[in-house]
Amino acid sequence: MKMRWLLFVLVGFAISCGSSPTNPSNSSTSSSSTSSSSSSSSATLSSITVGGVSTLTGTGSTGQLTVTAHFSDGTTQDVTSSATFQSSNGSVATVSSSGLVTGVTNGTSTITVTYQGKSVTVSVTISISTVSGNVLTATIDGVAFTGQAVTVAQSMVNGTTFLGIGGTNGFTGNYILLAIGVPAAAPGTYGMALPSPANAGLQIPNATSLWHAGAGAGSGTITVTSVTANTAAGTFSLTLDPLTGTKATGQKSVTNGVFNVKF
């Protein structure tokens, strides 16, 4: 239960309902030849092309790259699982060993794809858009945090209308993402303990230190002071615990929290 809520907080809402659309592929080819296994033992690898995501539109949004090998006998083969991937700017977009690209903040990153000595580069642009006027601010361990990009995801969870609100700071401070999740059916104050589904999370830029509250972790409250069909406003004050398995240590104090969002 704890992990499910935490994942909703740190992933679901900061990306406005999940993965972004996948655009037509970028592709390129390389020139030199080297031996390759294909349908013909004498066929050689002529080139590789890369398709898949070229634009992502949210922090945490993902897109899959695919790699196709072209051989001298005219055959092709999907070699995504055997290729290697490297991002030129991990602060903008990261890429996994399987070719899954994850958006981090606005900008462009070049992904280098290599297979059997041939390399191809593709550009991935991260363009994070937000609803004008969205606000998420707080004080974290005495230091002001202002979400430069604030996004909202509205979901139905076990019959409850649920808002996930995430603010990213564009790497201008100690923390990249502050996020809260709260029921939004009516004004009220929600604690972090069960059966309340309210939760919160905090992440530093290296993505390996996470703090959280909700479903038995941390403490504090999130208060929805007003809510309409497409707006919500409120305050929050929290104590976040380090998430086991990450590099986070000690608790984080989040005070003076304010949100005012449209969705």
Secondary structure as UniProt FT lines:
FT   HELIX           2..7
FT   HELIX           8..12
FT   HELIX           13..15
FT   STRAND          34..35
FT   TURN            41..42
FT   STRAND          44..52
FT   STRAND          55..56
FT   TURN            59..60
FT   STRAND          62..71
FT   TURN            72..73
FT   STRAND          76..78
FT   HELIX           80..82
FT   STRAND          84..87
FT   TURN            90..92
FT   STRAND          93..95
FT   TURN            97..98
FT   STRAND          100..103
FT   STRAND          107..115
FT   TURN            116..117
FT   STRAND          118..126
FT   TURN            132..133
FT   STRAND          135..140
FT   TURN            141..142
FT   STRAND          143..146
FT   STRAND          149..157
FT   TURN            158..159
FT   STRAND          160..168
FT   TURN            170..171
FT   STRAND          177..183
FT   STRAND          188..191
FT   TURN            194..195
FT   STRAND          199..203
FT   TURN            205..206
FT   STRAND          210..214
FT   TURN            215..216
FT   STRAND          219..227
FT   STRAND          231..242
FT   TURN            244..245
FT   STRAND          252..262
//
